[in-house]
């Protein structure tokens, strides 16, 4: 079996040199902007669905955010050249109801043009108005109006002064009142002199003064009327000028937009409002130099309800909360009334008329987000829910944002399991997402897939300023991709998985002033990255060597087996052995997992315990284990245990404990299993084998050590060269199996028939 296994490993290593010839014959692929490889069929299906623009789409992914980004990239590449945006919506102020703006739909780009022309017209109008007010004819006319009313007041004032003089008084006028001072012999009477007068003289002066005050009151009233009439006539004159200027200056603007009845009506409302509000903005216009558009004008500028972009909108809804989807009213000052300028469009407005791409898990985990989007899709309009803290002013009035017609194609990315759950929870879900596509995260591990990866690596190197990527470097990188990212006979489809390695290689080349990327550089970078990231793995094997972990790589023990697990740190993962023990004792028949009892196990692991019960009952006729109680434990493991790749190891441990037949501690075991003992593939097989090899190397390599693993995982093998050499030289062994029974001779030193008899004898004896 050893020879067969050694040959199998070399046979599984691709002949990279043949790929080199195929790449040379193949037409150069343009990788610019690509993030995924081998997605031609998916891209074609996606293009068909999106061009129909009728059905919403659910894309089944491996619940990976990178795939959502990949969908966005593919959609953008499809639509950016031949799909212009169809239309856009604009908020318009409402003169009759300021808190209820209206909506107008315009072709893409025309709203922005209209807004610019309107702003330009406002500036030009203010210049014309200021110029008119400064013109000689207007100043003369204004002077005549003022003089006319001034003369009338002055005549009455002069008459009153003459009456006062005859009565022996001199009249004085202030802004608010008129007062009279007695005059004797042409000299003003001082206060001391007045006090020295007799009572009769004082009384006479007081009576005359009171009579004059009555006449003065009438004159003051006349002066106030004259002033009011002056201001009214001046205002009327200015309104007439504003009316004429508005009508004349807006003729060209009206002609430019005469094709839109709603815009012409809006222009008319704006003209009437500006005439009525002349007193509000007049002082501001007169005081400004140079020209500044008053607030009374600015509030009539339309505001985009959908962000103005001419290209077809493709919006990725990141963190799709209701507020981000809907938009909000962001008032700068709660002491002012909210206006359309305070409305901040949301993600739905940005995507209106195009495609909205959203992660299914994010959408459905955000409170109320799906119900809001669903309502908008059903009503075909974007409505604005009133959020008190966003739409509040000291005046107590709220801005009522009008609904916007909503036309969007919703593309939702998520797992198949999530699609099933949502279809059951929401009866409309499957109807809304009538189209379902699968976005594969992996491609077959065949020559075509490797050729595409090699082509990408060479293109990536050239675009970074290197003349060529040496073929030996390509082979090392392809092998690294297979070792780290290949699973289930498939290669990764995400091109970015290798970027960190490439960029570090480029940095090393720049330091060495190299124009090519040699194989030695790639090897050195990969070793440096493994050393830098593998500190925890290094610490584990050091602690194993020191005896902290009670693991053995030789000898035999009853009920103890070396299972293999993978520690995943995100950017780095490594395999290691874990001591799995099984003990049996008389008691209530049951199978206890200490991890499950302590709450340290996941659902899939717990399912594996049930599979063990089913296998024992089917194979050995002991579903209730007689009078035996079985206890399973991952020794010296204190974190969460999840997955079913330890089921095979646990099965061997239980059989050893029941039969009292010891297990070879020099062999590590990994594999999932069904209730009939058939071995199923597991993940991380390269890491597990290499981890156990490193463990055995730490303890001292012996020619009898190796790993039992599922035969289905042979296609995933891409081991380090050191491990391959150890297998070839028979210092380390690999044992692929299809059933549990095939591993019994390797672990227990006897064939399955003999072991079965030992087990039945042990069970019968007890």
Residue pairs with C-beta under 8 A, 6 or more apart in sequence:
1 735
2 730
2 733
5 727
5 733
5 734
5 735
5 736
6 727
6 728
6 730
6 734
8 714
8 717
8 734
8 736
9 717
9 719
9 724
9 727
9 728
9 734
10 724
10 728
12 714
12 715
12 717
12 718
13 718
13 724
14 447
14 450
14 478
16 450
16 471
16 474
16 475
16 478
17 471
18 447
19 447
19 450
19 451
19 454
20 454
20 471
20 474
22 447
22 451
23 451
23 454
23 455
23 458
26 451
26 455
28 455
28 459
29 452
29 455
29 456
29 459
31 455
31 456
31 459
31 460
31 495
32 463
33 73
33 77
34 73
34 456
34 495
35 66
35 69
35 70
35 73
35 494
35 495
35 496
36 70
36 73
36 74
36 493
36 494
36 495
37 443
37 449
37 452
37 453
37 456
37 493
37 494
37 495
38 440
38 443
38 448
38 449
38 452
38 493
39 70
39 74
39 439
39 440
39 493
42 74
42 437
42 438
42 439
42 440
43 74
43 78
45 437
46 57
46 59
46 71
46 74
46 75
46 78
46 437
47 78
49 55
49 57
49 435
49 437
50 57
50 75
50 78
50 79
50 355
50 409
50 411
53 409
55 409
55 433
55 434
55 435
56 377
56 409
56 410
56 411
56 412
56 432
56 433
56 434
56 435
57 409
57 410
57 411
57 412
57 433
57 435
57 436
57 437
58 360
58 412
58 413
58 414
58 419
58 433
58 435
58 436
58 437
59 67
59 71
59 411
59 412
59 413
59 414
59 436
59 437
59 438
59 439
60 414
60 415
60 416
60 419
60 436
60 437
60 438
60 439
61 67
61 68
61 71
61 413
61 414
61 415
61 439
61 441
62 415
62 441
63 361
63 414
63 415
63 418
64 441
65 359
66 494
66 496
67 413
67 439
67 441
67 494
68 316
68 357
68 359
68 413
69 316
70 439
70 494
71 357
71 411
71 413
71 439
72 314
72 316
72 357
75 314
75 355
75 357
75 411
76 314
79 312
79 314
79 355
80 311
80 312
83 311
83 312
84 108
84 310
84 311
84 312
85 108
85 309
85 310
85 311
85 312
85 313
85 353
85 354
86 108
86 353
86 407
87 105
87 106
87 107
87 108
87 353
88 105
88 106
88 107
88 108
88 111
88 304
88 305
88 306
88 308
88 352
88 353
89 103
89 104
89 105
89 106
89 304
89 305
89 306
89 349
89 352
89 404
89 405
90 103
90 104
90 105
90 106
90 111
90 114
90 115
90 302
90 303
90 304
90 305
91 101
91 102
91 103
91 302
91 303
91 304
91 305
91 340
91 343
91 401
91 402
92 101
92 102
92 103
92 104
92 262
92 266
92 302
92 340
93 101
93 299
93 300
93 302
93 339
93 340
94 100
94 101
94 102
95 269
95 270
95 272
95 273
98 337
98 339
99 337
99 338
99 397
99 398
99 399
99 400
100 400
100 402
101 340
101 399
101 400
101 401
101 402
102 402
103 305
103 402
103 403
103 404
104 111
104 260
104 262
104 263
104 266
104 302
105 405
106 114
106 260
108 308
108 309
108 310
109 308
109 310
111 302
111 304
111 308
112 304
112 308
114 257
114 263
114 302
115 301
115 302
115 304
117 253
117 256
118 253
118 300
118 301
118 302
119 293
119 301
121 249
121 250
121 253
122 293
122 297
122 298
122 300
122 301
123 291
123 293
124 249
125 245
125 246
125 249
126 285
126 291
126 293
126 294
126 297
127 291
128 245
128 249
129 241
129 242
129 245
129 285
130 285
130 286
130 291
132 138
132 241
132 245
133 238
133 241
133 286
138 241
141 237
142 234
142 237
145 230
145 233
145 234
145 237
146 230
146 234
149 226
149 227
149 229
149 230
149 233
150 226
150 230
152 222
152 226
153 222
153 223
153 226
156 219
156 222
156 223
157 173
157 219
157 223
160 171
160 178
160 212
160 215
160 216
160 219
161 171
163 212
163 215
164 170
164 171
164 180
164 212
165 183
167 208
167 211
167 212
168 182
168 183
168 184
168 205
168 208
169 180
169 181
169 182
169 183
169 208
169 209
169 212
170 180
170 181
170 183
170 188
171 178
171 179
171 180
171 212
171 216
172 178
172 179
172 180
172 181
177 216
177 220
178 213
178 216
178 219
178 220
180 209
180 212
180 213
180 216
181 188
181 189
182 188
182 189
182 194
182 205
182 209
183 189
184 193
194 202
194 205
197 205
235 278
235 279
238 278
238 282
239 275
239 278
242 274
242 275
242 278
243 275
246 271
246 274
246 275
247 271
250 267
250 271
253 267
254 264
254 267
257 263
257 264
257 267
258 264
270 300
273 300
274 281
274 296
274 297
274 300
277 296
280 296
281 294
281 295
281 296
281 297
284 292
284 294
284 295
284 296
285 294
288 294
299 339
299 341
301 341
302 340
303 340
303 341
303 343
304 345
305 343
305 345
305 349
305 404
306 345
306 349
306 350
306 352
306 353
306 404
307 345
307 349
307 350
312 353
312 354
312 355
313 350
313 351
313 352
313 353
313 354
313 355
314 351
314 354
314 355
314 357
315 347
315 350
315 351
315 354
315 355
315 356
315 357
316 357
316 358
317 324
317 325
317 347
317 351
317 356
317 357
317 358
317 359
317 362
317 363
318 362
319 362
319 366
320 347
320 358
320 359
320 362
320 363
320 366
320 369
320 373
321 366
321 367
321 369
322 366
322 367
322 368
322 369
322 372
322 385
323 346
323 387
323 390
324 346
324 347
325 346
325 347
325 348
325 369
325 372
325 373
326 346
326 348
326 372
326 382
326 384
326 385
327 343
327 344
327 345
327 346
327 348
327 349
327 384
328 343
328 344
328 346
328 387
328 390
329 338
329 342
329 343
329 344
329 387
329 390
329 391
329 399
329 401
330 342
330 344
330 390
331 338
331 342
331 390
331 391
331 392
331 393
332 342
334 392
334 393
334 394
335 393
335 394
336 393
337 393
337 395
337 397
338 391
338 393
338 397
338 398
338 399
339 399
340 399
342 399
343 399
343 401
346 382
347 356
348 356
348 373
348 376
348 382
348 406
348 408
349 382
349 404
351 408
352 382
352 404
352 406
352 407
352 408
353 407
353 408
354 408
354 409
355 408
355 409
355 410
355 411
356 408
356 409
356 410
356 411
357 411
357 413
358 410
358 411
358 412
358 413
359 412
359 413
359 414
360 412
360 413
360 414
360 415
360 418
360 419
360 422
361 414
361 415
361 418
363 369
363 370
363 373
363 412
364 370
364 418
364 422
370 426
372 385
373 410
374 426
374 428
374 432
375 383
376 382
376 383
376 406
377 406
377 408
377 410
377 432
379 403
379 406
380 405
380 406
380 407
381 403
381 404
381 405
381 406
382 403
382 404
382 406
383 403
384 401
384 403
386 398
391 398
391 399
392 398
410 432
410 433
412 433
413 439
419 433
419 436
422 429
423 429
423 430
440 493
441 492
441 493
441 494
442 487
442 488
442 490
442 491
442 492
442 493
443 449
443 452
443 490
443 491
443 492
443 493
444 489
444 490
444 491
445 482
445 486
445 489
445 490
445 491
445 715
449 491
450 478
450 491
453 478
453 481
453 491
454 474
454 478
456 495
457 469
457 474
457 477
457 478
457 498
457 502
458 468
458 469
458 474
460 469
460 502
461 468
461 469
461 502
461 517
462 468
462 469
464 502
464 506
466 506
466 509
466 515
466 516
466 517
467 515
467 516
468 516
468 517
469 516
469 517
470 516
470 517
470 518
470 519
472 518
472 519
473 505
473 517
473 518
473 519
473 521
473 522
475 519
476 519
476 522
476 523
476 526
477 498
477 501
477 502
477 522
479 718
480 498
480 501
480 526
481 491
481 492
481 497
481 498
482 491
482 718
483 686
483 718
483 719
483 720
484 497
485 491
485 492
485 497
486 492
486 716
486 718
487 683
487 716
488 681
488 715
488 716
489 715
489 716
500 529
500 571
501 522
501 525
501 526
501 529
504 525
504 528
504 529
505 517
505 521
505 522
505 525
506 517
508 521
508 524
508 525
509 515
509 516
509 517
509 521
512 521
514 521
530 572
533 569
533 571
533 572
534 572
534 574
536 567
536 569
536 574
537 567
537 572
537 574
537 576
537 691
537 694
540 549
540 567
540 574
540 576
541 576
541 694
541 695
541 698
543 549
544 551
544 695
544 698
544 699
545 698
545 699
549 579
549 636
550 579
550 635
550 636
551 562
551 577
551 579
551 695
551 699
552 560
552 562
552 665
552 699
553 562
553 665
553 666
553 695
553 696
553 699
553 700
553 702
553 705
554 665
554 666
554 699
554 700
554 702
554 704
554 705
555 665
555 666
556 662
556 663
556 664
556 665
557 662
557 663
557 665
558 656
558 657
558 660
558 661
558 662
558 663
559 581
559 582
559 583
559 584
559 653
559 654
559 656
559 657
559 663
560 579
560 580
560 581
560 582
560 653
560 656
560 663
560 665
561 579
561 580
561 649
561 650
561 652
561 653
561 656
561 663
561 669
561 747
562 577
562 578
562 579
562 580
562 649
562 665
562 667
562 668
562 669
562 692
563 577
563 578
563 579
563 580
563 634
563 646
563 649
563 650
563 668
563 669
563 670
564 575
564 576
564 577
564 578
564 645
564 649
564 668
564 669
564 670
564 688
564 689
564 691
564 692
564 707
565 575
565 576
565 577
565 578
565 645
565 646
565 688
566 573
566 574
566 575
566 576
566 683
566 684
566 687
566 688
566 691
567 573
567 574
567 575
567 576
568 684
573 684
573 687
574 687
574 690
574 691
575 684
575 686
575 687
575 688
575 689
575 690
575 691
575 692
576 691
576 692
576 695
577 668
577 691
577 692
577 695
578 634
578 635
578 636
578 637
578 646
579 634
579 635
579 636
580 632
580 633
580 634
580 635
580 646
580 649
580 650
580 653
581 632
581 633
581 635
581 653
582 630
582 631
582 632
582 633
582 650
582 653
582 654
582 656
582 657
583 630
583 631
583 657
584 625
584 628
584 629
584 630
584 631
584 654
584 657
584 658
585 628
585 629
585 631
586 627
586 628
586 629
586 766
587 627
587 628
587 629
588 629
589 624
589 625
589 626
589 627
589 628
589 629
590 625
590 629
590 630
591 609
591 612
591 613
591 625
591 629
591 630
591 632
591 654
592 629
592 630
592 631
592 632
593 601
593 605
593 606
593 609
593 632
593 633
594 631
594 632
594 633
594 634
595 601
595 605
595 632
595 633
595 634
595 637
595 641
596 605
596 606
596 609
600 637
600 638
600 639
600 640
600 641
601 640
601 641
601 642
602 640
602 641
602 642
602 643
603 642
604 642
604 643
604 644
605 641
605 642
605 643
605 644
605 646
607 644
608 643
608 644
608 646
608 647
608 650
608 672
609 632
609 650
611 644
611 647
611 673
611 674
611 675
612 647
612 650
612 651
612 654
613 623
614 623
614 675
615 651
615 673
615 674
615 675
615 676
615 677
615 740
616 622
616 623
616 625
616 654
617 623
618 675
618 676
618 677
619 676
619 677
620 756
620 759
620 760
620 763
622 763
625 658
626 763
626 766
627 766
628 658
628 763
628 766
630 654
630 657
630 658
632 650
632 653
632 654
634 641
634 646
643 682
644 672
644 673
645 670
645 671
645 672
645 682
645 683
646 670
647 671
647 672
647 673
648 669
648 670
648 671
648 672
648 673
648 679
648 708
648 740
648 743
649 669
649 670
649 671
651 673
651 677
651 740
652 663
652 669
652 740
652 743
652 744
652 747
653 663
655 661
655 744
655 755
655 759
656 662
656 663
656 747
656 748
658 759
658 762
658 763
659 755
659 758
659 759
659 762
660 758
660 762
661 748
661 750
661 755
661 758
661 759
662 748
663 747
663 748
664 704
664 746
664 747
664 748
664 749
666 696
666 702
666 704
666 705
666 706
667 705
667 706
667 707
667 708
667 735
667 746
667 747
668 688
668 689
668 692
668 695
668 706
668 707
668 708
669 707
669 708
669 709
669 743
669 747
670 682
670 685
670 688
670 707
670 708
670 709
670 710
671 679
671 680
671 682
671 708
671 709
671 710
671 737
672 679
672 680
672 681
672 682
672 710
673 679
673 680
673 740
674 680
677 739
677 740
677 741
678 738
678 739
679 710
679 711
679 712
679 737
679 738
679 739
679 740
680 710
680 712
681 710
681 712
681 713
681 716
682 688
682 709
682 710
682 713
685 709
685 710
685 713
685 716
685 717
686 716
686 717
686 718
686 719
688 707
688 709
689 707
689 709
689 717
689 719
689 723
689 734
690 719
690 720
690 723
692 707
693 707
693 722
693 723
693 726
693 732
696 702
696 705
696 732
701 726
701 731
701 732
703 730
703 731
704 733
705 732
705 733
706 732
706 733
706 734
706 735
707 733
707 734
707 735
708 735
708 737
708 743
708 746
708 747
709 734
709 735
709 736
709 737
710 736
710 737
710 738
711 736
711 737
711 738
713 736
714 736
717 734
719 727
723 732
726 732
727 733
727 734
735 743
735 746
737 743
741 752
744 750
744 751
744 752
744 755
745 751
745 752
748 755
750 758
